[in-house]
Amino acid sequence: MNEINQKLHLGTSSDCSDAVPLVLDVDGVVLATDMLYEMALAFVKNNPFGIFLLLYWLIAGKAVLKKRLAEHTQIDIDRLPLNESVVANARSAHDRGRMVVLATAADESLARRLAQRLGFIDLVMASDGATNLKGGARADALTARFPDGFAYFGDSASDLHVWKRARSIGIIGADRATAAAARAHAKDRSKPVECAMPRSGLGLKGWARALRLHQWAKNLLVFAPLVLAGLLTDPGAWLSAGIAFLALGLLASATYLLNDLLDIVDDRQHWTKRNRPLASGRMRITQAVAAIPVGIAGSVLLGSLVGYQVVGVLTIYLGLTLAYSLHFKRKPVIDVFMLATLFTLRLVLGIVAVGVAASPWLLVFSMFLFASLSFAKRQTEVLRFAERTSDMAAKLSGRGYFVADAPFILAMGIASGMASMVIMVLYLTQDAMHVGIYAQTQWLWGIPLALFLWLSRIWMIGQRGELLDDPVVFAMKDPKSLVLCAIVLMSFIMALIGVPL
């Protein structure tokens, strides 16, 4: 209850009366999301070309659009994020005997399902396919229904029409201009403000999490071809690789947002992903939709500064990511192959940005290594899911794996990791001595040793249930993994400068 009082500034008992019904808007007030955007997103996800049908319905009117979406789309009302403070306040009012009403522009069928979920709603007023219950239409309907007055909690500029008719008001997450207008009206008419909740923006930390800036560490692979080609002292190569790194970062962040949009339903069922900004409702769907093209455009612009080949690789990366998000992430084994390919494309981007020859050893090693890490991620998800069910035939939400697949994933992951070690050993015995940048190749043998120990650690702790969803992110925070990484770097530097053994 302390958390509620911190977030929701309640009026005193003299400010408001339980005698008048409490009317709640839904989108942005009861829910921390918008059901129209949720339905549109689900519809387009299942029918990518259905966006043209959406435009046709919209031309016929918003009420028609909402009705058609409700008829053609199923959304999980029970998992939509709630504004817990508002819901707790309304439930408390209902327990005191106050009538609580939902008044929303969403389609009536959805509103009734939400009311059923909440369990304390006395009346539902919503759009019916002919009337879009918003703004003036909502104000008229509420005034006719409650001639003796009502209290209204809203969040948008369209709610000003309703606030003007209400006996008391609640301002929930409105922007500054709307909140100021509502308060000015309440002051002029001596209306009590029952509660006020300021809009909680994402902030820099929230945006950093939504854009997955910590995942940019994976993009450091762009610099690997530069280092392996012996261009450490070439400022032009560093500049080109640096721009490519930024371009890939922007593109990756945009695709992370897109993936979160497409996976928003599955993420809400996940033990950790449900706390992501989009899944939790802290980030609006419209914010993500607006940020995605900005990130893609910025990526293409930066890539064009380096060359058309960089833009080409970025385009391939985007295409594969879209294919993965829309389809292949639900196909077992193929999903891992796609992830390994996306990791390897980071190396390819570095190769074309710097203009060096591609090393088949490096690319094949990368495919096997990152396939192993991708299997480790899937193994963690399956094991965590298995803790919540005893059904071996249960399928992981949004993936193509069943609980019974855990031994198969384990075998494939370890086999891929060991194959990457074999590739590296073959490189050291067959080709490393012919590469001109190494002064003492014997030091390179420390690299497969450290990688073997690290992969063994990843799979061992993964089986113990101690691994996070992403082994790369885990390694960035794990002291033992960082020590092994230091050994790899030290072995490379020693081989490069030729420290005698």
C-alpha positions in Angstrom: 0.0 0.0 0.0 2.9 2.3 0.6 3.9 1.9 -3.1 0.4 2.9 -4.1 0.4 6.1 -2.0 3.8 7.0 -3.5 2.6 6.8 -7.0 -1.1 7.8 -6.7 -1.7 11.1 -4.9 -5.2 10.6 -3.4 -7.5 13.3 -2.5 -8.8 13.7 1.1 -12.2 12.3 2.1 -13.6 15.8 1.9 -12.4 16.2 -1.7 -14.6 13.4 -3.1 -17.6 11.4 -2.3 -18.3 7.7 -2.8 -21.8 8.7 -3.6 -21.1 9.3 -7.3 -19.9 6.5 -9.6 -16.2 6.2 -10.3 -15.7 6.0 -14.1 -12.4 4.7 -15.4 -10.9 5.0 -18.9 -9.1 1.9 -19.9 -6.2 2.6 -22.2 -3.4 4.3 -20.3 -5.5 4.4 -17.1 -6.6 0.9 -16.1 -4.2 -0.6 -18.6 -0.6 0.4 -19.0 -1.1 -0.1 -22.8 -3.6 0.6 -25.5 -5.8 -2.3 -26.7 -6.2 -0.9 -30.2 -2.5 -0.9 -30.8 -2.3 -4.4 -29.2 -4.9 -5.7 -31.6 -3.4 -4.0 -34.6 0.0 -5.4 -33.7 -1.3 -9.0 -33.3 -3.3 -8.7 -36.6 -0.3 -7.5 -38.6 2.0 -10.2 -37.0 -0.4 -12.9 -38.2 -1.1 -11.2 -41.5 1.8 -9.0 -42.6 -0.1 -7.7 -45.6 -3.1 -7.1 -43.5 -1.8 -3.6 -42.9 -3.6 -2.5 -46.1 -6.9 -4.0 -44.7 -6.3 -2.0 -41.5 -6.1 1.2 -43.6 -9.4 0.3 -45.3 -11.1 -0.3 -42.0 -9.7 3.0 -40.6 -11.2 4.9 -43.6 -14.6 3.5 -42.6 -14.1 4.9 -39.1 -12.3 4.0 -35.8 -15.4 2.3 -34.5 -15.4 0.0 -37.5 -11.7 -0.6 -37.2 -12.0 -1.6 -33.6 -15.0 -3.9 -34.3 -13.2 -5.6 -37.2 -10.0 -6.1 -35.2 -12.0 -7.5 -32.3 -13.6 -10.0 -34.7 -10.4 -11.0 -36.5 -7.9 -10.9 -33.6 -7.5 -12.6 -30.3 -5.4 -10.8 -27.6 -4.7 -12.2 -24.2 -6.6 -9.8 -22.0 -5.4 -11.6 -18.8 -1.8 -10.8 -19.6 -2.1 -7.1 -20.5 -0.1 -5.0 -18.0 -2.3 -3.1 -15.5 -1.7 0.2 -13.8 -1.6 -1.5 -10.4 -2.0 1.7 -8.4 -5.2 2.7 -10.3 -6.7 -0.8 -10.0 -5.9 -1.0 -6.3 -7.6 2.4 -5.7 -10.7 1.4 -7.7 -11.0 -1.9 -6.0 -10.8 -0.2 -2.6 -13.5 2.2 -3.7 -15.7 -0.7 -4.8 -15.2 -2.5 -1.5 -16.5 0.7 0.2 -19.7 0.4 -1.8 -18.9 2.8 -4.6 -20.1 2.0 -8.2 -17.1 1.4 -10.5 -17.6 1.8 -14.3 -15.3 1.2 -17.3 -15.9 3.7 -20.1 -13.6 3.1 -23.1 -13.3 3.6 -26.8 -12.2 0.0 -27.1 -14.6 -2.5 -28.5 -17.3 -3.7 -26.1 -16.3 -7.4 -26.3 -12.8 -6.6 -25.1 -14.0 -4.2 -22.4 -16.2 -6.9 -21.0 -13.4 -9.4 -21.0 -11.3 -6.9 -19.1 -14.1 -6.3 -16.6 -14.3 -10.0 -16.0 -10.6 -10.1 -15.4 -10.8 -7.3 -12.8 -13.8 -8.8 -11.0 -15.1 -5.6 -9.4 -16.5 -3.7 -12.3 -20.3 -2.8 -12.1 -20.9 -1.5 -15.6 -19.1 -1.4 -19.0 -19.6 1.3 -21.6 -17.7 0.9 -24.8 -17.6 1.3 -28.6 -20.1 -1.0 -30.3 -19.1 -0.9 -33.9 -21.3 2.1 -34.8 -20.3 4.6 -32.1 -16.7 5.3 -31.1 -17.1 6.1 -27.4 -14.4 8.8 -27.2 -14.3 12.5 -26.3 -17.6 14.2 -26.7 -19.5 11.0 -27.4 -18.3 9.5 -24.1 -19.1 12.7 -22.2 -22.7 12.6 -23.6 -23.2 9.0 -22.8 -21.9 9.3 -19.2 -24.0 12.4 -18.6 -27.1 10.7 -19.9 -26.4 7.6 -17.8 -25.5 9.4 -14.6 -27.5 12.7 -14.5 -26.6 13.2 -10.8 -22.9 13.3 -11.6 -19.9 11.0 -11.8 -16.1 11.0 -11.1 -13.9 10.4 -14.1 -10.3 9.2 -14.3 -8.7 9.8 -17.7 -5.3 10.4 -19.4 -5.7 12.1 -22.8 -6.7 15.4 -24.4 -9.9 13.8 -25.6 -10.9 13.3 -21.9 -11.1 17.0 -21.4 -14.7 16.7 -22.8 -15.5 14.3 -20.1 -13.7 16.1 -17.3 -15.8 19.2 -18.0 -19.0 17.2 -17.3 -17.7 15.3 -14.3 -18.2 16.3 -10.6 -14.6 15.2 -9.7 -11.7 14.1 -11.8 -8.6 11.9 -11.8 -5.6 12.7 -14.0 -3.7 9.5 -14.8 -0.4 9.7 -16.7 -1.5 12.7 -18.8 1.0 14.8 -20.7 1.9 18.2 -19.1 -0.4 20.2 -21.4 -3.4 17.9 -20.8 -2.8 17.7 -17.1 -2.5 21.5 -16.8 -5.7 22.1 -18.8 -7.6 19.5 -16.6 -6.3 21.2 -13.4 -7.2 24.6 -14.6 -10.7 23.5 -15.4 -11.1 21.8 -12.0 -9.8 24.9 -10.2 -12.2 27.2 -12.2 -15.2 25.0 -11.4 -14.1 24.2 -7.9 -14.0 20.5 -8.8 -12.0 18.2 -6.6 -9.1 16.3 -8.1 -9.5 12.9 -6.6 -6.1 11.6 -7.7 -3.2 12.6 -9.9 -0.5 10.4 -11.3 2.2 12.0 -13.4 3.3 10.4 -16.7 6.2 8.1 -16.0 8.6 8.4 -18.9 11.1 5.7 -19.8 14.1 7.9 -19.0 17.6 7.2 -20.3 17.9 4.0 -18.4 14.6 2.7 -19.8 15.5 3.6 -23.3 18.9 2.0 -22.9 17.2 -1.2 -21.8 14.7 -1.1 -24.5 17.4 -0.5 -27.2 19.5 -3.2 -25.5 22.6 -1.0 -25.5 24.5 -3.6 -23.4 24.1 -6.0 -26.4 26.3 -3.7 -28.4 29.2 -5.5 -26.9 28.5 -8.3 -29.3 29.1 -5.9 -32.2 32.8 -5.6 -31.1 33.2 -8.6 -33.5 33.3 -6.0 -36.2 36.8 -5.0 -35.1 38.1 -8.6 -35.2 39.0 -8.7 -38.9 40.9 -5.4 -38.5 43.0 -6.9 -35.6 43.6 -10.2 -37.3 44.7 -8.5 -40.5 47.4 -6.6 -38.7 45.9 -3.2 -39.2 46.2 -2.1 -35.6 48.1 1.1 -36.5 45.9 2.1 -39.4 43.7 5.0 -38.4 41.6 4.8 -41.6 40.8 1.1 -40.8 39.8 2.0 -37.3 37.5 4.8 -38.5 35.8 2.6 -41.1 35.3 -0.2 -38.6 34.1 2.3 -35.9 31.4 3.7 -38.2 30.4 0.2 -39.2 30.1 -0.6 -35.5 27.8 2.3 -34.8 25.7 1.5 -37.9 25.3 -2.1 -36.8 24.5 -0.9 -33.3 21.6 1.3 -34.5 20.3 -1.4 -36.7 20.5 -4.1 -34.0 18.7 -1.8 -31.5 15.9 -1.2 -34.1 15.6 -4.9 -34.7 15.5 -5.6 -31.0 12.6 -3.3 -30.7 10.9 -4.9 -33.7 11.5 -8.4 -32.1 10.0 -7.2 -28.8 6.9 -5.9 -30.6 6.4 -9.2 -32.4 7.1 -11.2 -29.2 5.2 -9.0 -26.8 2.6 -11.7 -26.0 5.2 -14.4 -25.5 7.5 -12.1 -23.4 4.6 -11.5 -21.0 4.7 -15.2 -20.2 8.4 -15.3 -19.7 10.0 -15.2 -16.2 12.4 -12.4 -17.1 11.3 -10.9 -20.4 8.0 -9.8 -18.9 9.9 -7.0 -17.3 11.1 -5.6 -20.6 9.9 -2.0 -21.2 7.4 -3.0 -24.0 6.1 -6.2 -22.3 5.6 -4.4 -19.0 3.9 -1.4 -20.6 6.5 1.1 -19.5 7.3 1.8 -23.1 4.4 2.6 -25.4 3.9 0.6 -28.6 3.8 3.9 -30.5 7.2 4.9 -29.2 8.7 1.6 -30.4 7.0 1.9 -33.8 8.4 5.4 -34.2 11.9 4.5 -33.1 12.4 1.5 -35.4 12.5 3.4 -38.7 14.7 6.1 -37.1 17.2 3.4 -36.1 17.2 1.7 -39.6 17.5 5.0 -41.4 20.4 6.1 -39.1 22.1 2.8 -39.7 21.9 3.0 -43.5 23.1 6.6 -43.4 26.2 5.7 -41.4 26.9 2.6 -43.5 26.8 4.7 -46.7 29.7 6.7 -45.3 31.9 3.6 -45.5 30.6 2.1 -48.7 27.9 0.3 -50.6 29.2 -3.1 -49.4 28.6 -2.2 -45.8 25.1 -1.1 -46.7 24.7 -4.4 -48.4 25.7 -6.4 -45.4 23.5 -4.3 -43.1 20.6 -5.0 -45.5 21.3 -8.7 -45.4 21.4 -8.5 -41.6 18.1 -6.7 -41.5 16.5 -9.2 -43.9 17.7 -12.2 -41.9 16.6 -10.7 -38.6 13.1 -10.1 -40.0 12.9 -13.6 -41.3 14.1 -14.9 -37.9 11.6 -12.8 -35.9 8.6 -13.5 -38.2 9.1 -17.2 -38.8 12.4 -19.0 -38.1 12.6 -18.4 -34.4 9.9 -21.0 -34.0 11.7 -23.6 -36.0 14.0 -25.8 -33.9 17.7 -26.0 -34.9 17.1 -23.6 -37.8 16.6 -20.8 -35.2 20.1 -21.5 -33.8 21.6 -21.6 -37.3 20.1 -18.2 -38.0 21.5 -16.7 -34.8 24.9 -18.1 -35.6 24.7 -16.6 -39.0 23.8 -13.2 -37.6 26.8 -13.3 -35.3 29.0 -14.3 -38.2 27.6 -11.4 -40.3 29.2 -9.1 -37.7 32.6 -10.4 -38.8 31.6 -10.1 -42.5 30.7 -6.5 -41.8 34.1 -5.9 -40.3 35.8 -7.6 -43.3 34.0 -5.4 -45.9 34.3 -2.2 -43.9 38.1 -2.6 -43.6 38.6 -4.2 -47.0 40.5 -7.3 -46.0 40.4 -10.8 -47.3 37.8 -13.1 -45.7 39.3 -16.0 -43.7 37.3 -19.2 -44.1 38.8 -20.5 -40.9 37.4 -17.5 -39.0 33.9 -17.7 -40.5 33.5 -21.4 -40.0 34.9 -21.2 -36.4 32.4 -18.4 -35.7 29.4 -20.4 -37.0 30.2 -23.4 -34.8 31.1 -21.3 -31.7 28.0 -19.1 -31.8 25.8 -22.1 -32.7 27.0 -23.6 -29.4 26.2 -20.4 -27.5 22.8 -20.2 -29.1 22.0 -23.7 -28.1 23.1 -22.8 -24.6 20.5 -20.0 -24.6 17.8 -22.4 -25.7 18.8 -25.0 -23.2 18.5 -22.4 -20.4 15.0 -21.4 -21.6 13.9 -25.1 -21.8 15.2 -25.9 -18.4 13.6 -22.9 -16.8 10.3 -23.7 -18.4 10.6 -27.4 -17.3 10.7 -26.1 -13.7 7.2 -24.9 -14.2 5.7 -28.0 -15.7 6.0 -31.8 -15.3 4.6 -32.4 -18.9 7.5 -33.5 -21.1 5.3 -32.7 -24.2 4.9 -29.1 -23.1 6.1 -26.6 -25.7 8.0 -23.4 -24.9 6.0 -20.4 -25.7 7.1 -18.7 -28.9 9.8 -21.4 -29.6 9.8 -24.7 -31.4 11.2 -26.7 -28.5 9.5 -29.1 -26.1 10.6 -30.0 -22.6 11.6 -33.4 -23.9 14.2 -31.7 -26.2 16.6 -30.8 -23.4 19.0 -33.7 -23.9 19.0 -33.2 -27.7 19.8 -29.4 -27.2 22.6 -30.3 -24.7 24.2 -32.8 -27.2 24.0 -30.4 -30.1 25.3 -27.5 -28.1 28.4 -29.3 -26.7 29.1 -30.9 -30.1 29.0 -27.5 -31.8 31.3 -26.0 -29.2 33.8 -28.9 -29.5 33.7 -28.6 -33.3 34.7 -24.9 -33.0 37.7 -26.0 -31.0 38.7 -28.5 -33.7 38.4 -25.8 -36.3 40.8 -23.6 -34.3 43.3 -26.4 -33.7 43.3 -27.2 -37.4 43.9 -23.5 -38.1 46.8 -23.4 -35.7 48.4 -26.5 -37.2 47.7 -25.8 -40.8 47.6 -22.1 -41.4 48.6 -19.9 -38.5 52.3 -20.1 -39.1 51.8 -18.7 -42.7 50.1 -15.6 -41.5 52.6 -12.8 -41.4 51.3 -10.8 -38.4 52.4 -13.4 -35.8 55.9 -13.3 -34.5 55.6 -16.3 -32.1 52.6 -18.5 -33.1 53.2 -20.9 -30.1 51.4 -18.4 -27.8 48.2 -18.9 -29.9 47.7 -22.3 -28.3 46.5 -20.5 -25.1 43.4 -19.4 -27.1 41.7 -22.8 -27.7 42.7 -23.8 -24.1 40.9 -20.8 -22.6 37.9 -21.2 -25.0 37.6 -24.9 -24.1 37.5 -24.0 -20.4 35.0 -21.2 -21.0 32.6 -23.3 -23.1 32.9 -26.1 -20.6 31.9 -23.6 -17.8 29.0 -22.3 -19.8 27.5 -25.7 -20.4 28.2 -26.9 -16.8 26.6 -24.0 -15.1 23.8 -24.1 -17.7 22.9 -27.6 -16.6 22.9 -26.4 -13.0 20.3 -23.7 -13.9 22.7 -20.9 -13.0 23.0 -19.4 -16.5 21.1 -16.4 -17.5 19.2 -16.3 -20.8 22.2 -15.0 -22.8 25.6 -16.7 -22.2 27.4 -13.7 -23.8 25.8 -11.2 -21.4 26.5 -13.7 -18.6 30.2 -13.8 -19.5 30.4 -10.0 -19.4 29.6 -10.1 -15.7 31.2 -13.4 -14.7 34.7 -13.0 -13.1 35.9 -16.4 -14.2 34.8 -15.8 -17.8 36.5 -12.4 -17.7 39.8 -14.1 -16.6 39.6 -16.6 -19.4 38.9 -13.7 -21.8 42.0 -12.0 -20.5 44.0 -15.2 -21.2 42.8 -15.1 -24.8 43.8 -11.5 -25.3 47.1 -12.1 -23.6 47.9 -15.1 -25.8 47.1 -13.1 -28.9 49.2 -10.1 -27.8 52.2 -12.4 -26.9 52.0 -14.1 -30.3 51.7 -10.7 -32.0 54.7 -9.0 -30.4 56.8 -12.2 -30.3 57.6 -12.7 -26.7 59.9 -15.7 -26.6 58.7 -18.8 -24.8 
